[in-house]
Amino acid sequence: MLRKIIVRIFAICILIGIQAPLEAVTVKYGPVQEIAGPGGREYSHQSFKSWESGIFPHERYIVFEPSEPTPEKAGFVLLIHDLLNPSPHYYMGQIRHLCRKGWIVVFPYYEGTDQKDKHYMFNIIRSVKAYLQRSFERNQMQVDHSKFAIFGHGSGGVLAANVAGTYDYFGLPLPKVLLVSMPNRSYIKLLNLRGISRETRLAVITGDRVPEDDALVAQDIFYTANRVKTANKVFIRVQSDYYGYPPLVGDRTAALSPEYPPTQRVVVDRHNEYIHTYKSKHLAPYVKNKDIENFDWKVDFRVFDMLAIAAFNLNSDLYPMKKSAELRSMGYWSDGKKVNPIIVTDRP
């Protein structure tokens, strides 16, 4: 009898030993983009087209316009890239989402060649003015000056805040939406932001994997824009989640949305090694050759859409957005486990 019990225990141990590795390599996948609602894939346009202008490198800008069908008139978004990502390729998912929602996207190459950082903001402003003049001359699609929004990422987030704070001085349209994602001061000076309009809806996004200095920059932007009422601004902090694939990391590169596919087989076969590399702040940018993922759909895409609806469709404050359980939820992994929610506040 004792022998039979020992044999059974031994057999169970073998089974557990066989099954455990199999369970260990089972990959849990993240949520997919929702169909409807802010950040969803319910689009009014099927595609986009582009053109560019500017002679010198620091004067160049590229414009993406919605198509299929082509609208007669559209608002425009100024997308200001991070210093480490000076190409629309890194933001193509965001650009496609905005264009298919009906927005024109203006992407200035403000760094150029041998340009000093003190010139960057002026290069951006020059590109916006040049675009507005050129679009008028082209006479192909009317630009709705009353629907102007700014999206800035990384160092571009600080520049976005500076442009929004000086729009009136430089004669730009009023930016009623300002989204600053994962701001990084780098060597860009943050100006006095009292010039940001009271009508602006402001969202500042940071993450739990950004350096402390970057987290402080996000708070500085939020509080320095003190003409914007608390009702019209929101501070968002994303929380990393390494449970499944792709791992969701709240670092500076989370705002990128490149459209080239990852090497999925390598990621699955060498998952632990990939996670270790992905978590490293020095190595992460080199392994993020990822599909557009949950942080794109449920953070940058969704937050921008919510701001635009509040500013241009409803002319309302952001209190409903702040109280929204939908905004906090990041969905579920493929096995039903909740993805870590985002933190929404107006007192960071």
C-alpha positions in Angstrom: 0.0 0.0 0.0 2.8 2.4 1.0 4.6 1.5 -2.2 1.5 2.4 -4.3 1.3 5.8 -2.6 4.9 6.5 -3.2 4.5 5.5 -6.9 1.5 7.8 -7.2 3.3 10.8 -5.6 6.3 10.2 -7.9 4.0 10.1 -10.9 2.3 13.4 -9.8 5.7 15.0 -9.4 6.7 14.0 -12.9 3.4 15.4 -14.3 3.9 18.6 -12.5 7.5 18.8 -13.7 6.3 18.3 -17.3 3.4 20.7 -17.1 5.2 23.5 -15.3 7.6 24.4 -18.1 4.7 24.2 -20.6 2.7 26.6 -18.5 5.8 28.8 -18.0 6.2 29.4 -21.8 2.5 30.1 -22.4 2.4 33.7 -23.5 -0.5 35.9 -22.4 -1.3 38.5 -25.0 -2.5 42.1 -24.4 -5.9 43.6 -25.4 -6.7 44.6 -28.9 -7.9 48.0 -30.1 -11.5 48.6 -29.3 -14.0 49.2 -32.1 -15.9 52.3 -30.9 -15.2 55.1 -28.5 -12.1 57.3 -27.9 -9.0 55.5 -29.1 -11.1 53.0 -31.1 -10.9 51.9 -34.7 -14.2 53.4 -35.8 -12.9 55.7 -38.5 -14.5 58.1 -41.0 -11.5 58.0 -43.4 -9.8 54.9 -44.8 -6.4 56.3 -45.5 -4.2 59.4 -45.7 -1.8 61.1 -48.1 1.2 63.2 -47.5 3.3 66.1 -48.9 6.3 68.0 -47.6 7.9 71.4 -48.0 10.9 73.4 -46.9 14.3 74.0 -48.5 16.7 73.8 -45.5 16.7 70.8 -43.1 15.4 72.9 -40.1 12.6 74.4 -42.3 11.3 71.0 -43.6 8.0 69.7 -42.5 5.7 66.9 -43.7 1.9 67.1 -43.8 -0.4 64.1 -43.5 -4.0 64.6 -44.7 -7.0 62.3 -44.4 -8.3 60.7 -47.6 -10.9 58.2 -48.8 -12.9 60.3 -48.7 -11.0 63.6 -48.7 -12.7 66.2 -46.5 -13.3 69.7 -47.7 -12.1 71.2 -44.4 -10.3 69.7 -41.4 -8.6 70.8 -38.2 -4.9 70.2 -37.7 -2.6 68.7 -35.1 1.0 69.9 -34.6 3.0 66.7 -33.7 6.3 67.6 -32.1 8.7 64.6 -31.9 11.2 63.7 -29.2 14.9 64.6 -29.9 15.7 60.9 -30.0 13.1 60.1 -32.6 13.3 62.8 -35.4 11.1 61.0 -38.0 7.4 60.5 -38.5 8.2 56.7 -38.8 8.3 56.5 -35.0 4.8 58.0 -34.7 3.1 56.5 -37.8 0.4 54.7 -35.7 -0.6 57.9 -34.0 -0.5 59.8 -37.4 -2.7 57.2 -39.1 -5.2 57.2 -36.2 -5.4 61.0 -36.3 -5.8 61.2 -40.0 -8.4 58.5 -40.2 -10.3 60.4 -37.5 -10.3 63.5 -39.8 -7.3 65.5 -38.6 -4.5 67.0 -40.7 -1.1 66.2 -39.0 1.8 68.6 -39.4 5.2 67.1 -38.5 8.1 69.7 -38.5 11.8 68.5 -38.7 12.8 71.3 -36.4 16.3 70.0 -35.5 17.8 70.3 -38.9 21.6 70.5 -39.2 23.9 72.4 -36.9 20.8 74.0 -35.2 21.1 75.1 -31.6 18.4 74.0 -29.1 17.4 77.7 -28.6 16.3 77.7 -32.2 14.0 74.7 -32.0 10.9 76.4 -30.9 11.3 79.1 -33.5 11.8 76.5 -36.2 8.5 74.8 -35.2 6.6 78.1 -35.2 8.1 79.0 -38.7 7.0 75.6 -40.0 3.4 76.1 -38.7 3.2 79.5 -40.3 4.8 78.2 -43.6 2.3 75.3 -43.6 -0.7 77.6 -43.1 0.5 79.9 -46.0 1.3 76.9 -48.3 -2.0 75.2 -47.6 -3.8 78.4 -48.6 -1.8 78.6 -51.8 -2.4 74.9 -52.7 -6.1 75.5 -52.3 -6.8 71.7 -52.1 -8.1 71.3 -48.5 -9.3 74.0 -46.2 -7.7 74.3 -42.8 -10.0 74.9 -39.9 -8.0 77.4 -37.8 -10.5 77.0 -34.9 -9.6 73.4 -34.5 -5.9 73.4 -33.7 -4.3 70.9 -31.3 -0.7 70.2 -30.2 0.8 66.8 -29.4 4.4 66.6 -28.0 6.5 63.7 -26.9 9.6 63.6 -24.8 11.7 66.8 -25.4 9.0 67.6 -27.9 6.5 67.7 -25.0 8.5 70.6 -23.4 8.6 72.3 -26.8 4.8 71.7 -27.2 4.1 73.4 -23.9 6.4 76.4 -24.9 4.7 76.8 -28.3 1.2 76.7 -26.6 2.5 79.3 -24.1 3.6 81.7 -26.8 0.9 81.1 -29.5 -0.6 84.6 -29.1 2.7 86.4 -29.2 3.7 84.6 -32.5 0.2 84.9 -34.1 -0.6 81.2 -34.2 -4.1 79.8 -34.0 -5.3 79.1 -30.4 -4.4 75.5 -29.5 -7.5 74.3 -27.7 -6.0 70.9 -27.1 -2.5 70.3 -25.6 -1.3 66.7 -25.0 2.2 66.4 -23.5 3.3 62.7 -23.4 6.3 61.5 -21.4 8.0 64.9 -21.3 11.8 65.1 -21.0 13.6 68.4 -20.3 16.9 67.3 -21.9 18.5 70.7 -22.5 15.3 72.4 -23.6 14.4 75.3 -21.3 10.8 75.3 -20.1 9.3 78.8 -20.5 6.8 80.6 -18.4 3.5 78.9 -19.5 1.1 81.6 -18.3 0.4 82.2 -22.0 -1.4 78.9 -22.4 -5.0 79.9 -23.0 -7.8 79.4 -20.4 -9.7 77.7 -23.2 -7.0 75.0 -23.6 -7.7 71.4 -22.5 -4.4 70.1 -21.2 -3.3 66.5 -20.4 0.2 65.6 -19.2 1.1 61.9 -19.3 4.1 60.4 -17.4 5.0 56.8 -16.4 6.4 54.8 -13.5 9.6 54.0 -15.4 10.7 57.5 -16.3 13.6 59.1 -14.4 12.7 61.3 -11.4 13.8 64.4 -13.3 11.3 63.6 -16.1 8.5 63.0 -13.6 9.3 66.4 -12.1 9.2 68.1 -15.5 5.7 66.6 -16.1 4.6 68.2 -12.8 6.2 71.5 -13.7 4.3 71.7 -16.9 1.0 70.8 -15.2 1.4 73.4 -12.5 3.1 76.1 -14.5 0.2 76.3 -16.9 -1.6 78.0 -14.1 -4.1 80.0 -16.3 -5.7 76.7 -17.3 -8.4 75.9 -14.7 -8.1 72.7 -12.8 -11.3 71.7 -14.4 -9.6 71.8 -17.8 -6.4 69.9 -17.1 -5.6 66.3 -16.1 -2.4 64.5 -15.0 -2.1 60.9 -16.0 0.5 58.3 -14.8 0.8 55.0 -16.5 1.8 51.9 -14.6 4.0 49.2 -16.2 2.8 45.6 -16.5 5.2 42.8 -17.4 2.6 40.0 -17.1 2.3 39.2 -20.9 3.3 40.1 -24.4 4.0 42.7 -25.3 5.1 43.9 -21.9 3.8 47.3 -21.2 6.5 49.7 -19.9 5.7 53.2 -18.7 8.9 54.8 -19.9 9.9 57.5 -22.3 9.4 55.3 -25.4 5.9 54.3 -24.5 4.5 57.1 -26.7 6.1 55.7 -29.8 3.9 54.0 -32.3 6.0 52.6 -35.2 4.1 50.3 -37.6 6.8 47.7 -38.4 6.2 44.2 -36.8 8.3 42.6 -34.1 10.2 39.4 -34.4 7.6 37.5 -32.5 9.2 34.1 -32.6 12.3 35.4 -30.9 10.2 37.2 -28.3 8.3 34.0 -27.5 11.3 31.6 -27.6 13.5 33.9 -25.5 10.8 35.6 -23.4 12.8 36.0 -20.2 15.8 37.4 -21.9 13.6 39.8 -23.9 11.8 41.0 -20.7 15.2 41.6 -19.0 16.4 43.7 -21.9 13.0 45.5 -22.2 13.2 46.6 -18.6 16.7 48.1 -19.0 16.4 51.9 -19.5 19.6 51.8 -21.6 18.7 48.9 -23.8 14.9 49.3 -24.1 14.9 51.7 -27.0 16.8 49.2 -29.1 14.3 46.3 -28.6 11.1 48.2 -29.0 10.6 47.2 -32.6 7.1 46.5 -31.6 3.6 46.5 -33.0 1.3 49.3 -31.9 0.1 48.2 -28.5 -2.1 48.9 -25.5 -0.3 52.0 -24.4 -1.0 53.6 -27.8 -4.7 52.8 -28.0 -5.6 53.3 -24.4 -3.3 56.2 -23.5 -2.2 58.6 -26.2 -4.9 57.7 -28.8 -7.7 57.7 -26.3 -6.6 60.7 -24.2 -6.2 62.9 -27.3 -9.7 61.8 -28.6 -11.2 62.6 -25.2 -9.6 66.1 -25.1 -10.7 66.8 -28.6 -14.3 65.8 -27.9 -14.4 68.0 -24.8 -12.8 71.0 -26.5 -14.4 70.9 -30.0 -17.6 68.8 -29.8 -19.0 69.4 -26.3 -17.2 72.6 -25.2 -17.1 71.1 -21.7 -14.5 70.8 -18.9 -12.6 67.6 -18.2 -14.4 66.5 -15.0 -16.4 63.7 -16.8 -13.1 62.5 -18.3 -11.4 62.5 -14.9 -14.2 60.5 -13.3 -14.4 58.0 -16.2 -13.8 54.4 -15.2 -13.2 53.8 -18.9 -10.2 56.0 -19.0 -8.6 54.3 -16.0 -9.1 50.8 -17.3 -6.4 49.4 -19.5 -8.3 46.2 -20.4 -7.4 42.6 -19.8 -4.7 40.1 -20.7 -5.8 37.2 -22.9 -6.3 34.9 -19.8 -8.6 37.4 -18.1 -6.2 39.1 -15.8 -6.6 42.9 -15.5 -3.9 45.1 -17.0 -2.6 47.5 -14.4 -4.8 50.6 -14.6 -3.6 54.2 -15.1 -3.7 56.8 -12.4 -5.8 59.9 -13.2 -5.5 63.0 -11.0 -5.4 66.8 -11.0 -3.2 67.0 -7.9 0.1 65.1 -8.9 
